[in-house]
Amino acid sequence: MVHNVTVGKADLPGTLQASQKKLDELIEQH
């Protein structure tokens, strides 16, 4: 996840949405 934050500095809102969506999916899987 750290690399996503570093790369997503230019597009922070989109990165946050994508990361949150991935986190939600992972939580649902578990």
C-alpha positions as CSV (number, residue, x, y, z in Angstrom):
1,M,0.0,0.0,0.0
2,V,2.9,2.3,0.7
3,H,4.0,2.4,-3.0
4,N,0.4,3.4,-3.9
5,V,0.6,6.4,-1.6
6,T,3.9,7.5,-3.0
7,V,2.9,7.2,-6.6
8,G,-0.6,8.7,-6.0
9,K,0.7,12.1,-4.7
10,A,-0.4,13.8,-7.9
11,D,-3.8,12.1,-7.9
12,L,-4.5,11.9,-4.2
13,P,-8.4,11.8,-4.3
14,G,-8.5,9.1,-6.9
15,T,-5.8,7.1,-5.1
16,L,-7.7,7.3,-1.8
17,Q,-10.9,6.2,-3.4
18,A,-9.1,3.2,-5.1
19,S,-7.3,2.2,-1.9
20,Q,-10.5,2.5,0.2
21,K,-12.4,0.4,-2.4
22,K,-9.6,-2.3,-2.3
23,L,-9.7,-2.2,1.5
24,D,-13.4,-2.7,1.5
25,E,-13.2,-5.6,-0.9
26,L,-10.5,-7.3,1.2
27,I,-12.6,-6.8,4.4
28,E,-15.6,-8.4,2.7
29,Q,-13.5,-11.3,1.5
30,H,-12.4,-12.0,5.1
